[in-house]
Amino acid sequence: MFLSAPPPSLLQPTVGDIKAETARVWAGRDATKRLGAHLAPWTDSTAADGAPMVSARVLGQHAEEAMRLFANGLDPLGPVERCPLVDYSEPGVVALTWRRAGVWVRLWATDTAPVTQAPTPLVMPARVAPLPSGRLLYRRNNRPTTTKEN
């Protein structure tokens, strides 16, 4: 007699499992607690490659730092297909993206880095003409040549 195969949820985590596990690991990290960053509600969408994508906004004063510390220790989430990448391609948004079990996971926050303007070139002061003095600026070496006639 053959046993039936286990349900797919036991073989591979579902989208809900990935959201719950990511939220659990985020809440359990001391760094995210210390920085006061928390996750907003999740949104589901489809990525450009057709795979499911879950996204959550990171809220808090130090959201970018919390995402960086979270990405450095993603091992408890299990095997990931794509390593976490920090994405700055969207203006004003910093995103941390990775892929696990065929699902793209994206945590994002607004970019709080100050916009720096291009430095203005220094204006050199005008050269000040020297005050006239009784000396000449250069020595006179141009004496007339004298030739002796014998």
C-alpha positions, 0 to 999 in steps of 0.5 A: 500500500502506497502512502499519499504525498504530503500536502504542498504546504509541508514541502514548500512554504506558502506566501502566507508562511513566508510573510509570517516567518519574515514578520516573526524574525523581524520582531524577534531581532534585538536590533530592530527592537532597539531602533524602534522599526516595525513592519506595516501591513503586507501587500501582495502583488506580482513581480516582473517575472510573474512570481508572487511578491509580498511587500511591507513598508518599514516604519520608524526613525531608523528604518534604513539601519534596521533593514541593513542589520536585518539583511546581515542576519537572514540565515534564520529564514532558511534557504534563500534563492536570491541573496538580499539586495539593497535597491536604490533605483526608485527615487526616495525609496530604499528597498531590501529584496530577496527571493525565497521559495519562489516568492519575492520578499520586499521590505522598503522604507523612504530614503531619509538621507539628505539630498546633497547639492553639488559643491559650488566652485571656490571663487579665487580672489582677484590678484592684488597688485603690489604697492610701488616701492623704490626697488625695481622688480628685476635686476639689470643684467643687460649691460652694454657689452664693451669690446676692447680695441688694441 
